[in-house]
Amino acid sequence: MIDVVIVDDHPALRAGLAGLLEADGDVRVVAAAGGGEEGVVLAREHEPDVVLIDLEMPDLDGAAATRRIVAENPSARIVVLTSFGDRPRILEALEAGAVGYLLKDTEPDELLRAVRAAAAGNAPLDPRAAREVLAARRDNDATGQLTERERQILVLVAGGHANKVIALQLGISHKTVRNTLSGAFAKIGVTDRTQAALWAHRAGLT
């Protein structure tokens, strides 16, 4: 039997999830919390096999609650179930200690498989979340390949500065700015300034 604690501030969703999970026979919902603070308490009290937790909650968000649960119990298996599929939230949740990340439009069968996978020690990720994790790794790899000058210029490009302004600020020639940008574009896999600016923001250079 897999014991689960549900943490979500929507009562109807909590009830629906509990009904879905328990209908299968090998999952038991031992508690349900309406907020992050209560979720931390219930996870401590019940020590479930899996905690299903939302990110957006009024008192303590899911990432912060995950961090606290994992700090108290490093073996806790926490799966985020949320509406948000953007990279910063995904990475924040996984860095906080979540082992899985699902979106709320996940099919019921897939949700059940994810709960079982988490309980078995695996890391269930929605395909969209997995893509963002892989893209983040690629960005990190590319960031490591940049020279300090390339980083400086990309930051200024992300700030909306033209090449002439960048050249004046850094005390280098316009040609050096252009050539350095071309090399940076090749390393990070973009073809124009707009893409480079977006990449710099996404990679955390700004």
Phi, psi and omega in degrees: 000133179259117179273132184232140168249131178257133179233108181200142185273006178255110184304318182295321179292318178302314181295318180295318178295317180299316179296318180297312184293317185283342180293341184276343173098330181253009178238136179233123176276109185272341179193157177222134183243147180264006180194169183296318181299313179295324179299319178298316181295315182292325177295322177294319185288318188261341183046060184290165175289324182220140171247121173265120189225139176277165178266315185269108177219152190291326187263312181217119185291165187299322180294316179294320178296319177301315180301318181289319180297316181292326178297323179280328183218090184301340180270002180299137179255101186251128178242120177283134175232106191215173177267353189260122181246019181279151187302314182302319180291320179299310183294322179298316181295316181291322178292332178288341178126000177295143179261347181216160180214114180237153175260154188289352174268011176299138178295146182307316180297322180292323177297316178298317178297322181294319178298315179295320180296316179297317179297330181275359178098008179265178185236090182286121179236131170303141181307325179292322177293319179299320179298318180294322178297315179295319179296321179296320178296319178297318179297319179296319178297317180294321179301320180293339181273346183286143172281166180297321179295318178298319177299313181302314183291321179296321178299317180291323175299317179296334177278001176088013183275141177283163182302321180297319179293318179298317180299317179295316182295323184265354179070036180232172182280159177300322180295321179296320177299312182298315181292321180294321178296320180300318179294320179294319179303317182296321182291322185263358173077038176237168184237352180211175185293323180297313178298321180295319179296316178297318179298316182299319177295314183295323183277356177082020179285332186272000000 
